[in-house]
Amino acid sequence: MERTPSDDTGPIHVPFGYVVASEKWRGSQLAQGMQGKIKLIFEDRLTPVDFYLSHRSCILYITEADLVAGNGYRKRLVRVRNSSNLQAIVLVEKTQMIEQYFPAVQKFTVLDLGMVLLPVASQMEASCLIIQLVQEQTKEPSKNPFVRKKCALLSEPSLLRTVQQIPGVGKVKAPLLLQKFPSIQQLSNASIQELEQVVGRAVAQQIHAFFTESR
């Protein structure tokens, strides 16, 4: 695979309609779920990326074991986030066993790093999602989730749920906030006065405090 020697996060050549997968996924349930539907090429030096969907778009997969093991997964996310070459989607196994860890990884991924996070219940569900994303590559750019602007990505249900988890927001106020502040960056930089116009002073203070303390 073609790669820039000074940057192990890209670029990498991905044939159209293929997925380049890290060797560690060979024989896994995730890889088996994709076989027969899309073509897989395994590469043994893809760290920190798990799957490349194109030379610019990739998947980082955080397993149940990764979350239980601690915060080691954060280094992988930061490396990819800091790469100007890649647009990544983070898939996280959200099972009953790791329910307690999920809010922390969601906050770190979406609010702190500004990356897209999608929870999956299993590797089989993840394989279906990756197949769907590869099929998106064939669509026109305006409909491809990897080339849309970041603010448009906030329509993703997982990101809406993240905003709902901000103290005082909930299901009713989250859509209203995203209409006024269509990106996490805008929401986090909004003043109490601006937020107050949408959700009232008490909740505005809670939101402002949440982002201020997160920095």
C-alpha positions as a Markdown table, in Angstrom:
| # | Residue | x | y | z |
|---|---|---|---|---|
| 1 | Met | 0.0 | 0.0 | 0.0 |
| 2 | Glu | 1.2 | 3.5 | -0.8 |
| 3 | Arg | 1.9 | 5.5 | 2.3 |
| 4 | Thr | 3.7 | 8.7 | 3.2 |
| 5 | Pro | 6.8 | 7.6 | 5.3 |
| 6 | Ser | 6.6 | 10.6 | 7.7 |
| 7 | Asp | 2.9 | 10.1 | 8.6 |
| 8 | Asp | 1.6 | 6.6 | 9.4 |
| 9 | Thr | -2.0 | 7.9 | 9.3 |
| 10 | Gly | -2.1 | 8.3 | 5.5 |
| 11 | Pro | -2.3 | 8.5 | 2.7 |
| 12 | Ile | -3.1 | 4.9 | 1.6 |
| 13 | His | -4.4 | 3.6 | -1.7 |
| 14 | Val | -7.8 | 2.0 | -1.5 |
| 15 | Pro | -9.2 | 0.5 | -4.7 |
| 16 | Phe | -12.8 | 1.6 | -5.5 |
| 17 | Gly | -15.3 | -0.6 | -3.7 |
| 18 | Tyr | -12.8 | -2.2 | -1.4 |
| 19 | Val | -12.0 | -1.8 | 2.3 |
| 20 | Val | -8.5 | -2.0 | 3.6 |
| 21 | Ala | -8.5 | -3.6 | 7.0 |
| 22 | Ser | -6.0 | -4.0 | 9.7 |
| 23 | Glu | -4.5 | -7.5 | 9.9 |
| 24 | Lys | -5.8 | -7.9 | 13.5 |
| 25 | Trp | -9.4 | -8.1 | 12.1 |
| 26 | Arg | -8.7 | -11.1 | 9.9 |
| 27 | Gly | -11.1 | -14.0 | 10.8 |
| 28 | Ser | -13.1 | -11.7 | 13.2 |
| 29 | Gln | -16.9 | -11.6 | 13.2 |
| 30 | Leu | -16.7 | -8.1 | 11.9 |
| 31 | Ala | -14.6 | -9.1 | 8.8 |
| 32 | Gln | -16.8 | -12.1 | 8.2 |
| 33 | Gly | -19.9 | -9.9 | 8.2 |
| 34 | Met | -18.4 | -7.9 | 5.3 |
| 35 | Gln | -17.1 | -10.7 | 3.2 |
| 36 | Gly | -19.2 | -11.5 | 0.1 |
| 37 | Lys | -20.7 | -8.0 | 0.2 |
| 38 | Ile | -17.6 | -5.9 | -0.2 |
| 39 | Lys | -14.0 | -6.8 | -0.9 |
| 40 | Leu | -11.4 | -6.7 | 1.9 |
| 41 | Ile | -7.7 | -6.3 | 1.7 |
| 42 | Phe | -5.7 | -6.9 | 4.9 |
| 43 | Glu | -2.7 | -4.8 | 5.8 |
| 44 | Asp | -0.5 | -5.5 | 8.8 |
| 45 | Arg | 0.7 | -1.9 | 9.4 |
| 46 | Leu | -2.5 | 0.3 | 9.7 |
| 47 | Thr | -2.0 | 1.5 | 13.3 |
| 48 | Pro | -3.9 | 3.5 | 14.5 |
| 49 | Val | -6.6 | 3.0 | 11.9 |
| 50 | Asp | -8.8 | -0.1 | 11.8 |
| 51 | Phe | -10.4 | 0.3 | 8.4 |
| 52 | Tyr | -9.8 | 2.5 | 5.4 |
| 53 | Leu | -12.8 | 3.2 | 3.2 |
| 54 | Ser | -10.9 | 5.5 | 0.9 |
| 55 | His | -7.6 | 7.3 | 0.9 |
| 56 | Arg | -9.1 | 10.0 | 3.1 |
| 57 | Ser | -11.9 | 8.3 | 5.1 |
| 58 | Cys | -11.5 | 5.7 | 7.8 |
| 59 | Ile | -13.0 | 3.8 | 10.7 |
| 60 | Leu | -11.6 | 3.6 | 14.2 |
| 61 | Tyr | -13.3 | 0.8 | 16.1 |
| 62 | Ile | -13.3 | 0.8 | 19.9 |
| 63 | Thr | -14.2 | -2.6 | 21.4 |
| 64 | Glu | -15.7 | -3.5 | 24.7 |
| 65 | Ala | -12.2 | -4.7 | 25.8 |
| 66 | Asp | -10.6 | -1.3 | 24.8 |
| 67 | Leu | -13.0 | 0.5 | 27.1 |
| 68 | Val | -12.5 | -1.9 | 30.0 |
| 69 | Ala | -8.7 | -1.7 | 29.6 |
| 70 | Gly | -8.7 | 2.1 | 30.3 |
| 71 | Asn | -8.0 | 5.2 | 28.3 |
| 72 | Gly | -5.5 | 3.8 | 25.9 |
| 73 | Tyr | -7.9 | 4.2 | 23.0 |
| 74 | Arg | -7.7 | 8.0 | 23.4 |
| 75 | Lys | -4.2 | 8.2 | 22.0 |
| 76 | Arg | -5.4 | 6.5 | 18.8 |
| 77 | Leu | -8.3 | 8.9 | 18.4 |
| 78 | Val | -6.0 | 12.0 | 19.0 |
| 79 | Arg | -3.5 | 10.8 | 16.4 |
| 80 | Val | -6.1 | 10.5 | 13.8 |
| 81 | Arg | -7.9 | 13.7 | 14.8 |
| 82 | Asn | -4.6 | 15.6 | 14.5 |
| 83 | Ser | -4.0 | 14.2 | 11.0 |
| 84 | Ser | -5.0 | 16.6 | 8.3 |
| 85 | Asn | -5.2 | 13.7 | 5.8 |
| 86 | Leu | -8.1 | 11.7 | 7.4 |
| 87 | Gln | -11.8 | 12.0 | 8.0 |
| 88 | Ala | -12.7 | 9.4 | 10.6 |
| 89 | Ile | -15.8 | 7.9 | 12.0 |
| 90 | Val | -15.5 | 6.2 | 15.4 |
| 91 | Leu | -17.5 | 3.1 | 16.1 |
| 92 | Val | -17.9 | 2.1 | 19.7 |
| 93 | Glu | -19.3 | -1.1 | 21.0 |
| 94 | Lys | -22.1 | -0.1 | 23.4 |
| 95 | Thr | -23.1 | -3.2 | 25.4 |
| 96 | Gln | -24.6 | -3.6 | 28.8 |
| 97 | Met | -21.2 | -4.5 | 30.2 |
| 98 | Ile | -19.6 | -1.1 | 29.3 |
| 99 | Glu | -22.7 | 1.1 | 29.8 |
| 100 | Gln | -20.9 | 2.9 | 32.6 |
| 101 | Tyr | -17.9 | 3.8 | 30.3 |
| 102 | Phe | -19.9 | 5.0 | 27.4 |
| 103 | Pro | -20.7 | 8.6 | 28.5 |
| 104 | Ala | -17.0 | 9.3 | 29.0 |
| 105 | Val | -15.9 | 8.0 | 25.6 |
| 106 | Gln | -18.8 | 9.8 | 24.0 |
| 107 | Lys | -17.9 | 13.1 | 25.6 |
| 108 | Phe | -14.2 | 12.8 | 24.7 |
| 109 | Thr | -14.8 | 11.8 | 21.1 |
| 110 | Val | -17.6 | 14.2 | 20.2 |
| 111 | Leu | -17.3 | 17.2 | 22.5 |
| 112 | Asp | -13.5 | 17.2 | 23.1 |
| 113 | Leu | -12.2 | 16.1 | 19.7 |
| 114 | Gly | -15.2 | 17.0 | 17.5 |
| 115 | Met | -15.2 | 13.6 | 15.8 |
| 116 | Val | -18.2 | 11.6 | 14.7 |
| 117 | Leu | -19.2 | 8.7 | 17.0 |
| 118 | Leu | -21.6 | 5.9 | 16.2 |
| 119 | Pro | -22.5 | 3.3 | 18.8 |
| 120 | Val | -23.0 | -0.3 | 17.7 |
| 121 | Ala | -24.3 | -3.2 | 19.6 |
| 122 | Ser | -22.1 | -5.9 | 18.1 |
| 123 | Gln | -19.4 | -6.5 | 15.4 |
| 124 | Met | -22.1 | -7.8 | 13.1 |
| 125 | Glu | -24.0 | -4.5 | 13.4 |
| 126 | Ala | -20.7 | -2.7 | 12.7 |
| 127 | Ser | -20.1 | -4.7 | 9.6 |
| 128 | Cys | -23.5 | -3.7 | 8.2 |
| 129 | Leu | -22.7 | -0.1 | 9.0 |
| 130 | Ile | -19.3 | -0.2 | 7.3 |
| 131 | Ile | -20.9 | -1.8 | 4.2 |
| 132 | Gln | -23.5 | 1.1 | 4.1 |
| 133 | Leu | -20.7 | 3.7 | 4.4 |
| 134 | Val | -18.7 | 2.1 | 1.5 |
| 135 | Gln | -21.9 | 2.2 | -0.6 |
| 136 | Glu | -22.1 | 5.9 | 0.2 |
| 137 | Gln | -18.8 | 6.4 | -1.5 |
| 138 | Thr | -20.5 | 5.8 | -4.9 |
| 139 | Lys | -23.0 | 8.6 | -4.3 |
| 140 | Glu | -22.7 | 12.2 | -5.3 |
| 141 | Pro | -20.5 | 14.3 | -2.9 |
| 142 | Ser | -23.4 | 16.2 | -1.3 |
| 143 | Lys | -24.9 | 12.9 | -0.1 |
| 144 | Asn | -21.6 | 11.4 | 1.1 |
| 145 | Pro | -21.3 | 11.6 | 4.9 |
| 146 | Phe | -17.5 | 11.7 | 4.7 |
| 147 | Val | -17.4 | 14.9 | 2.6 |
| 148 | Arg | -20.2 | 16.8 | 4.2 |
| 149 | Lys | -19.3 | 19.7 | 6.4 |
| 150 | Lys | -18.9 | 19.0 | 10.1 |
| 151 | Cys | -22.0 | 21.0 | 11.0 |
| 152 | Ala | -24.1 | 18.8 | 8.7 |
| 153 | Leu | -22.9 | 15.8 | 10.6 |
| 154 | Leu | -24.8 | 16.9 | 13.6 |
| 155 | Ser | -27.9 | 15.5 | 12.1 |
| 156 | Glu | -26.5 | 12.1 | 13.0 |
| 157 | Pro | -28.7 | 10.6 | 15.7 |
| 158 | Ser | -25.7 | 9.7 | 17.9 |
| 159 | Leu | -24.5 | 13.4 | 18.0 |
| 160 | Leu | -28.0 | 14.6 | 18.8 |
| 161 | Arg | -28.1 | 12.1 | 21.7 |
| 162 | Thr | -24.7 | 13.5 | 22.9 |
| 163 | Val | -26.1 | 17.1 | 23.0 |
| 164 | Gln | -29.1 | 15.7 | 24.9 |
| 165 | Gln | -26.8 | 14.4 | 27.6 |
| 166 | Ile | -25.5 | 17.9 | 28.4 |
| 167 | Pro | -26.8 | 18.8 | 31.9 |
| 168 | Gly | -30.2 | 20.5 | 31.7 |
| 169 | Val | -30.7 | 19.9 | 27.9 |
| 170 | Gly | -32.7 | 16.7 | 27.3 |
| 171 | Lys | -34.7 | 15.6 | 24.2 |
| 172 | Val | -36.8 | 18.8 | 23.9 |
| 173 | Lys | -34.1 | 21.4 | 24.1 |
| 174 | Ala | -31.3 | 19.6 | 22.1 |
| 175 | Pro | -33.0 | 20.1 | 18.6 |
| 176 | Leu | -33.7 | 23.7 | 19.4 |
| 177 | Leu | -30.0 | 24.3 | 20.4 |
| 178 | Leu | -28.8 | 22.6 | 17.2 |
| 179 | Gln | -31.0 | 24.8 | 15.1 |
| 180 | Lys | -29.5 | 27.9 | 16.6 |
| 181 | Phe | -25.9 | 26.5 | 17.0 |
| 182 | Pro | -25.4 | 23.9 | 14.2 |
| 183 | Ser | -22.0 | 22.7 | 15.4 |
| 184 | Ile | -20.5 | 21.6 | 18.7 |
| 185 | Gln | -17.9 | 24.3 | 18.3 |
| 186 | Gln | -20.6 | 27.0 | 18.0 |
| 187 | Leu | -22.5 | 25.6 | 20.9 |
| 188 | Ser | -19.4 | 25.5 | 23.1 |
| 189 | Asn | -18.5 | 29.1 | 22.3 |
| 190 | Ala | -22.0 | 30.5 | 22.8 |
| 191 | Ser | -22.4 | 33.0 | 25.6 |
| 192 | Ile | -24.9 | 32.6 | 28.4 |
| 193 | Gln | -26.9 | 35.4 | 26.8 |
| 194 | Glu | -27.1 | 33.7 | 23.5 |
| 195 | Leu | -28.0 | 30.3 | 25.1 |
| 196 | Glu | -30.6 | 32.0 | 27.3 |
| 197 | Gln | -32.6 | 33.0 | 24.2 |
| 198 | Val | -33.1 | 29.4 | 23.4 |
| 199 | Val | -33.3 | 27.5 | 26.7 |
| 200 | Gly | -33.7 | 30.1 | 29.5 |
| 201 | Arg | -31.2 | 31.4 | 31.9 |
| 202 | Ala | -30.9 | 28.4 | 34.3 |
| 203 | Val | -30.2 | 25.9 | 31.6 |
| 204 | Ala | -28.0 | 28.3 | 29.7 |
| 205 | Gln | -25.7 | 28.6 | 32.8 |
| 206 | Gln | -25.5 | 24.8 | 33.0 |
| 207 | Ile | -24.5 | 24.4 | 29.4 |
| 208 | His | -21.9 | 27.2 | 29.6 |
| 209 | Ala | -20.5 | 25.7 | 32.8 |
| 210 | Phe | -20.3 | 22.2 | 31.1 |
| 211 | Phe | -18.2 | 23.5 | 28.2 |
| 212 | Thr | -16.1 | 25.8 | 30.3 |
| 213 | Glu | -15.2 | 23.0 | 32.7 |
| 214 | Ser | -14.5 | 20.6 | 29.8 |
| 215 | Arg | -11.7 | 22.8 | 28.4 |
